[in-house]
Amino acid sequence: MIDTLLKNTRLRYRAIIVLLALYSGAMALNYGVDVDKQITEPQLSINEPDLYMEDASISQVNEAGRRTSVISAKRFTHYPLTDVTTLQLPSIQLLDVGTQSPWSISSVEGRLLGVSEYREEAVELWKAVTAEKISQEGATRLITETLSVFPDQNLAESDSAVTILTRDTKTTAAGVRALFDKDLFVFRSSPEHRVVTTINVRR
């Protein structure tokens, strides 16, 4: 092959051009990429928070200008890439529940999921979740460890064990679907956890 290159001038020039191109490319890559800099400098996350709020609240208003819900928290932290806002000590007030009394829902931790084509707006709560309504008939309280709340629908769902207390009853279940504006609870059972209601008889 070397003898062919020595004898063929055109082939020899082509080989030299290819070698020069490879050399130039290698030099450009060497100057353009600083390996040591990449190793020593920390890479910044593309999903870093872009918004913080402390002791703040977000109100939702219907077309008539009436407040339908209020989401409050000790701290809001928004992450732009996923459009998720983490919540510390969140509290939700459901105000647009027809003739029913407002519901108050709170927990230790939570996150607000923004609307997208794949999901609707929801507030996910966990750790010591409590939902409570106080009316003339007495208090109704829901206790669980996780709860997904959909404020626009006055709806909440949980796949965790739940306890619901009223003035006269105590109900435990494996999960629940709560329609707060209708004061309706659809309980779920499992092989390990059946729905059990205890009635307190007054004398």
Contacts in CASP RR format, 6 or more apart in sequence:
PFRMAT RR
TARGET T0000
AUTHOR 0000-0000-0000
METHOD contacts of the structure
MODEL  1
MIDTLLKNTRLRYRAIIVLLALYSGAMALNYGVDVDKQITEPQLSINEPD
LYMEDASISQVNEAGRRTSVISAKRFTHYPLTDVTTLQLPSIQLLDVGTQ
SPWSISSVEGRLLGVSEYREEAVELWKAVTAEKISQEGATRLITETLSVF
PDQNLAESDSAVTILTRDTKTTAAGVRALFDKDLFVFRSSPEHRVVTTIN
VRR
4 11 0 8 1.000
5 11 0 8 1.000
5 12 0 8 1.000
5 15 0 8 1.000
6 12 0 8 1.000
46 81 0 8 1.000
47 79 0 8 1.000
47 80 0 8 1.000
47 81 0 8 1.000
47 82 0 8 1.000
48 79 0 8 1.000
49 77 0 8 1.000
49 78 0 8 1.000
49 79 0 8 1.000
50 78 0 8 1.000
50 79 0 8 1.000
50 80 0 8 1.000
51 76 0 8 1.000
51 77 0 8 1.000
51 78 0 8 1.000
51 85 0 8 1.000
52 75 0 8 1.000
52 76 0 8 1.000
52 77 0 8 1.000
52 78 0 8 1.000
53 73 0 8 1.000
53 75 0 8 1.000
53 76 0 8 1.000
54 74 0 8 1.000
54 75 0 8 1.000
54 76 0 8 1.000
55 74 0 8 1.000
55 75 0 8 1.000
56 72 0 8 1.000
56 73 0 8 1.000
56 76 0 8 1.000
57 70 0 8 1.000
57 71 0 8 1.000
57 72 0 8 1.000
57 73 0 8 1.000
58 70 0 8 1.000
58 71 0 8 1.000
58 72 0 8 1.000
58 76 0 8 1.000
59 67 0 8 1.000
59 69 0 8 1.000
59 70 0 8 1.000
60 67 0 8 1.000
60 68 0 8 1.000
60 69 0 8 1.000
60 70 0 8 1.000
60 71 0 8 1.000
60 151 0 8 1.000
60 152 0 8 1.000
61 67 0 8 1.000
61 68 0 8 1.000
62 68 0 8 1.000
62 96 0 8 1.000
66 95 0 8 1.000
66 96 0 8 1.000
67 95 0 8 1.000
67 96 0 8 1.000
68 94 0 8 1.000
68 95 0 8 1.000
68 96 0 8 1.000
68 151 0 8 1.000
68 152 0 8 1.000
69 92 0 8 1.000
69 93 0 8 1.000
69 94 0 8 1.000
69 95 0 8 1.000
69 96 0 8 1.000
69 151 0 8 1.000
69 152 0 8 1.000
70 92 0 8 1.000
70 93 0 8 1.000
70 95 0 8 1.000
71 87 0 8 1.000
71 90 0 8 1.000
71 91 0 8 1.000
71 92 0 8 1.000
71 112 0 8 1.000
71 123 0 8 1.000
71 151 0 8 1.000
72 90 0 8 1.000
72 91 0 8 1.000
72 92 0 8 1.000
72 93 0 8 1.000
73 87 0 8 1.000
73 88 0 8 1.000
73 89 0 8 1.000
73 90 0 8 1.000
73 91 0 8 1.000
74 88 0 8 1.000
74 89 0 8 1.000
75 87 0 8 1.000
75 88 0 8 1.000
75 89 0 8 1.000
76 85 0 8 1.000
76 86 0 8 1.000
76 87 0 8 1.000
76 112 0 8 1.000
77 85 0 8 1.000
77 86 0 8 1.000
78 84 0 8 1.000
78 85 0 8 1.000
79 85 0 8 1.000
79 86 0 8 1.000
83 113 0 8 1.000
83 114 0 8 1.000
83 116 0 8 1.000
84 111 0 8 1.000
84 112 0 8 1.000
84 113 0 8 1.000
84 114 0 8 1.000
85 111 0 8 1.000
85 112 0 8 1.000
85 114 0 8 1.000
86 109 0 8 1.000
86 110 0 8 1.000
86 111 0 8 1.000
87 109 0 8 1.000
87 110 0 8 1.000
87 111 0 8 1.000
87 112 0 8 1.000
87 123 0 8 1.000
88 109 0 8 1.000
88 110 0 8 1.000
89 106 0 8 1.000
89 107 0 8 1.000
89 108 0 8 1.000
90 106 0 8 1.000
90 107 0 8 1.000
90 109 0 8 1.000
90 110 0 8 1.000
90 123 0 8 1.000
90 125 0 8 1.000
91 104 0 8 1.000
91 105 0 8 1.000
91 106 0 8 1.000
92 103 0 8 1.000
92 104 0 8 1.000
92 105 0 8 1.000
92 106 0 8 1.000
92 123 0 8 1.000
92 125 0 8 1.000
92 149 0 8 1.000
92 151 0 8 1.000
93 102 0 8 1.000
93 103 0 8 1.000
93 104 0 8 1.000
93 105 0 8 1.000
94 102 0 8 1.000
94 103 0 8 1.000
94 104 0 8 1.000
94 105 0 8 1.000
94 151 0 8 1.000
94 154 0 8 1.000
94 180 0 8 1.000
94 181 0 8 1.000
95 102 0 8 1.000
96 154 0 8 1.000
96 181 0 8 1.000
97 103 0 8 1.000
97 154 0 8 1.000
97 180 0 8 1.000
97 181 0 8 1.000
98 181 0 8 1.000
100 133 0 8 1.000
100 135 0 8 1.000
100 180 0 8 1.000
100 181 0 8 1.000
100 182 0 8 1.000
100 183 0 8 1.000
101 133 0 8 1.000
101 134 0 8 1.000
101 135 0 8 1.000
102 133 0 8 1.000
103 131 0 8 1.000
103 132 0 8 1.000
103 133 0 8 1.000
103 154 0 8 1.000
103 180 0 8 1.000
104 131 0 8 1.000
104 132 0 8 1.000
104 133 0 8 1.000
105 125 0 8 1.000
105 129 0 8 1.000
105 130 0 8 1.000
105 131 0 8 1.000
105 132 0 8 1.000
105 147 0 8 1.000
105 149 0 8 1.000
105 156 0 8 1.000
106 125 0 8 1.000
106 129 0 8 1.000
106 130 0 8 1.000
107 125 0 8 1.000
107 126 0 8 1.000
107 127 0 8 1.000
107 128 0 8 1.000
107 129 0 8 1.000
107 130 0 8 1.000
107 147 0 8 1.000
108 126 0 8 1.000
108 127 0 8 1.000
108 128 0 8 1.000
109 125 0 8 1.000
109 126 0 8 1.000
109 127 0 8 1.000
110 123 0 8 1.000
110 124 0 8 1.000
110 125 0 8 1.000
110 126 0 8 1.000
111 123 0 8 1.000
111 124 0 8 1.000
112 121 0 8 1.000
112 122 0 8 1.000
112 123 0 8 1.000
113 119 0 8 1.000
113 121 0 8 1.000
113 122 0 8 1.000
113 123 0 8 1.000
113 124 0 8 1.000
114 121 0 8 1.000
114 122 0 8 1.000
115 121 0 8 1.000
120 150 0 8 1.000
120 152 0 8 1.000
121 150 0 8 1.000
121 151 0 8 1.000
121 152 0 8 1.000
122 148 0 8 1.000
122 149 0 8 1.000
122 150 0 8 1.000
123 148 0 8 1.000
123 149 0 8 1.000
123 150 0 8 1.000
123 151 0 8 1.000
124 146 0 8 1.000
124 147 0 8 1.000
124 148 0 8 1.000
124 149 0 8 1.000
125 146 0 8 1.000
125 147 0 8 1.000
125 148 0 8 1.000
125 149 0 8 1.000
126 145 0 8 1.000
126 146 0 8 1.000
126 147 0 8 1.000
127 145 0 8 1.000
128 145 0 8 1.000
129 142 0 8 1.000
129 143 0 8 1.000
129 144 0 8 1.000
129 145 0 8 1.000
129 146 0 8 1.000
129 147 0 8 1.000
129 158 0 8 1.000
130 141 0 8 1.000
130 142 0 8 1.000
130 143 0 8 1.000
131 141 0 8 1.000
131 142 0 8 1.000
131 147 0 8 1.000
131 156 0 8 1.000
131 178 0 8 1.000
131 180 0 8 1.000
132 139 0 8 1.000
132 140 0 8 1.000
132 141 0 8 1.000
132 142 0 8 1.000
133 139 0 8 1.000
133 140 0 8 1.000
133 180 0 8 1.000
133 183 0 8 1.000
137 167 0 8 1.000
138 166 0 8 1.000
138 167 0 8 1.000
139 165 0 8 1.000
139 166 0 8 1.000
139 167 0 8 1.000
140 164 0 8 1.000
140 165 0 8 1.000
140 166 0 8 1.000
140 183 0 8 1.000
141 164 0 8 1.000
141 165 0 8 1.000
141 166 0 8 1.000
142 162 0 8 1.000
142 163 0 8 1.000
142 164 0 8 1.000
142 176 0 8 1.000
142 178 0 8 1.000
142 185 0 8 1.000
143 162 0 8 1.000
143 163 0 8 1.000
143 164 0 8 1.000
143 165 0 8 1.000
144 158 0 8 1.000
144 160 0 8 1.000
144 161 0 8 1.000
144 162 0 8 1.000
144 163 0 8 1.000
144 175 0 8 1.000
144 176 0 8 1.000
145 160 0 8 1.000
145 161 0 8 1.000
146 158 0 8 1.000
146 159 0 8 1.000
146 160 0 8 1.000
147 156 0 8 1.000
147 157 0 8 1.000
147 158 0 8 1.000
147 160 0 8 1.000
148 156 0 8 1.000
148 157 0 8 1.000
148 158 0 8 1.000
149 155 0 8 1.000
149 156 0 8 1.000
150 156 0 8 1.000
154 179 0 8 1.000
154 180 0 8 1.000
154 181 0 8 1.000
155 177 0 8 1.000
155 178 0 8 1.000
155 179 0 8 1.000
155 180 0 8 1.000
156 176 0 8 1.000
156 177 0 8 1.000
156 178 0 8 1.000
156 180 0 8 1.000
157 176 0 8 1.000
157 177 0 8 1.000
157 178 0 8 1.000
158 175 0 8 1.000
158 176 0 8 1.000
159 174 0 8 1.000
159 175 0 8 1.000
159 188 0 8 1.000
160 175 0 8 1.000
161 172 0 8 1.000
161 173 0 8 1.000
161 174 0 8 1.000
161 175 0 8 1.000
161 193 0 8 1.000
162 172 0 8 1.000
162 173 0 8 1.000
162 174 0 8 1.000
162 175 0 8 1.000
162 176 0 8 1.000
162 187 0 8 1.000
163 170 0 8 1.000
163 171 0 8 1.000
163 172 0 8 1.000
164 170 0 8 1.000
164 171 0 8 1.000
164 172 0 8 1.000
164 173 0 8 1.000
164 176 0 8 1.000
164 185 0 8 1.000
167 200 0 8 1.000
168 199 0 8 1.000
168 200 0 8 1.000
168 202 0 8 1.000
169 197 0 8 1.000
169 198 0 8 1.000
169 199 0 8 1.000
169 200 0 8 1.000
170 197 0 8 1.000
170 198 0 8 1.000
170 200 0 8 1.000
171 185 0 8 1.000
171 187 0 8 1.000
171 195 0 8 1.000
171 196 0 8 1.000
171 197 0 8 1.000
171 198 0 8 1.000
172 193 0 8 1.000
172 195 0 8 1.000
172 196 0 8 1.000
173 187 0 8 1.000
173 188 0 8 1.000
173 189 0 8 1.000
173 193 0 8 1.000
173 194 0 8 1.000
173 195 0 8 1.000
173 196 0 8 1.000
174 187 0 8 1.000
174 188 0 8 1.000
174 189 0 8 1.000
174 190 0 8 1.000
174 192 0 8 1.000
174 193 0 8 1.000
174 194 0 8 1.000
174 195 0 8 1.000
175 187 0 8 1.000
175 188 0 8 1.000
176 185 0 8 1.000
176 186 0 8 1.000
176 187 0 8 1.000
176 188 0 8 1.000
177 185 0 8 1.000
177 186 0 8 1.000
177 188 0 8 1.000
178 184 0 8 1.000
178 185 0 8 1.000
178 186 0 8 1.000
179 185 0 8 1.000
179 186 0 8 1.000
187 195 0 8 1.000
188 195 0 8 1.000
189 195 0 8 1.000
END
